Amino acid sequence: MRRDVFVSTFLKIVGLESGNAEAIVDSVKNVLSSYKLDIKNLIGIGTDNANGMTGKNHNVFTELKKETPTQILIRCVCHSVQLAISQVCKHHLPENLEF
């Protein structure tokens, strides 16, 4: 009886010529290919909330989702909380208060 196994792992660090979505997606595809891993098996990515990774338009998540439409996005909880707190402080604390 065969059992499917999900693996969550750190695979590789690569240098990038550019930090735009296209360069990052190309690097992800190249690394997966070099390990003979099918991108169709990618079920999700974990990332910060940077515009190039998760922004409204052309970003890493939307580009990878074209290859694997069922993929999920897991945003960094710490970064999300920091952004929320920053917004609250911006609107509810005096501007000259430093924290």
Secondary structure, DSSP 8 states (H G I E B T S, - for coil): ----------------S--SHHHHHHHHHHHHHHTT--GGG--EEEE---HHHH-SSS-HHHHHHHH-TT-EEEE-HHHHHHHHHHHHHHHHS-TT---
